[in-house]
Amino acid sequence: MDKKQPWYLKKVYYIFCFITPPIGYIILVANLKKFDYEDRGNYLTIATLMMSIWVLKFLPDKLNMYIWCFILAVVIVNAALK
């Protein structure tokens, strides 16, 4: 199936991930089968980054460094896989 999603649907997923990360992550995980392999990786990377930044406000200050290291590792791995 070589069917691409329309541009307006792609932006909706990104908006959900940026504005409400938990809801965006749930929507992406529920719709994983609809995405191509490359799109799946891109959407999950953005959703994971936004979710981890969102979680930072609920964690103690000592854990913030570990989360930022995780975010950096995800970005580096995603760049290396492309």
C-alpha positions as CSV (number, residue, x, y, z in Angstrom):
1,M,0.0,0.0,0.0
2,D,1.7,3.1,-1.3
3,K,-1.0,5.5,-0.1
4,K,0.3,8.7,1.6
5,Q,-1.7,10.6,4.2
6,P,-2.9,14.1,3.3
7,W,-0.9,17.0,4.6
8,Y,-3.6,18.2,6.9
9,L,-3.7,14.9,8.8
10,K,0.0,14.9,9.3
11,K,-0.2,18.3,11.0
12,V,-3.0,17.1,13.3
13,Y,-0.8,14.4,14.8
14,Y,2.0,16.9,15.4
15,I,-0.3,19.4,17.0
16,F,-1.6,16.7,19.4
17,C,1.9,15.7,20.3
18,F,3.0,19.3,21.0
19,I,0.0,20.6,22.8
20,T,-1.2,17.5,24.8
21,P,1.6,14.9,24.7
22,P,-0.3,12.1,26.6
23,I,-3.3,12.3,24.3
24,G,-1.1,12.6,21.2
25,Y,1.0,9.5,22.3
26,I,-2.2,7.5,22.8
27,I,-3.5,8.5,19.4
28,L,-0.2,7.6,17.7
29,V,0.0,4.2,19.4
30,A,-3.6,3.4,18.6
31,N,-2.9,4.2,14.9
32,L,0.5,2.7,14.4
33,K,-0.6,0.2,11.8
34,K,-1.8,3.1,9.5
35,F,1.8,4.5,9.2
36,D,4.7,3.5,7.0
37,Y,7.8,2.3,8.7
38,E,9.6,5.7,8.2
39,D,6.6,7.8,9.3
40,R,6.1,5.5,12.3
41,G,9.6,6.2,13.5
42,N,9.3,10.0,12.9
43,Y,6.0,10.3,14.7
44,L,7.1,8.1,17.7
45,T,10.3,10.1,18.0
46,I,8.5,13.4,18.2
47,A,5.8,12.0,20.6
48,T,8.5,10.4,22.9
49,L,10.5,13.6,23.0
50,M,7.4,15.7,23.8
51,M,6.1,13.2,26.4
52,S,9.5,13.1,28.2
53,I,9.7,16.9,28.3
54,W,6.1,17.0,29.6
55,V,6.9,14.5,32.4
56,L,9.8,16.7,33.6
57,K,7.5,19.0,35.4
58,F,6.2,16.2,37.6
59,L,9.6,14.7,38.5
60,P,12.1,15.9,41.2
61,D,14.9,18.1,40.0
62,K,17.5,15.3,40.4
63,L,15.9,13.2,37.7
64,N,15.8,16.0,35.2
65,M,19.4,15.4,34.1
66,Y,18.6,11.7,33.4
67,I,15.6,12.6,31.3
68,W,17.5,15.2,29.3
69,C,20.2,12.5,28.6
70,F,17.5,10.2,27.4
71,I,16.1,12.8,25.1
72,L,19.5,13.5,23.7
73,A,20.1,9.7,23.2
74,V,16.8,9.4,21.3
75,V,17.7,12.3,19.0
76,I,21.1,10.9,18.3
77,V,19.8,7.4,17.6
78,N,17.0,8.7,15.3
79,A,19.6,10.8,13.4
80,A,21.9,7.8,13.1
81,L,19.2,5.5,11.8
82,K,18.3,7.9,9.0
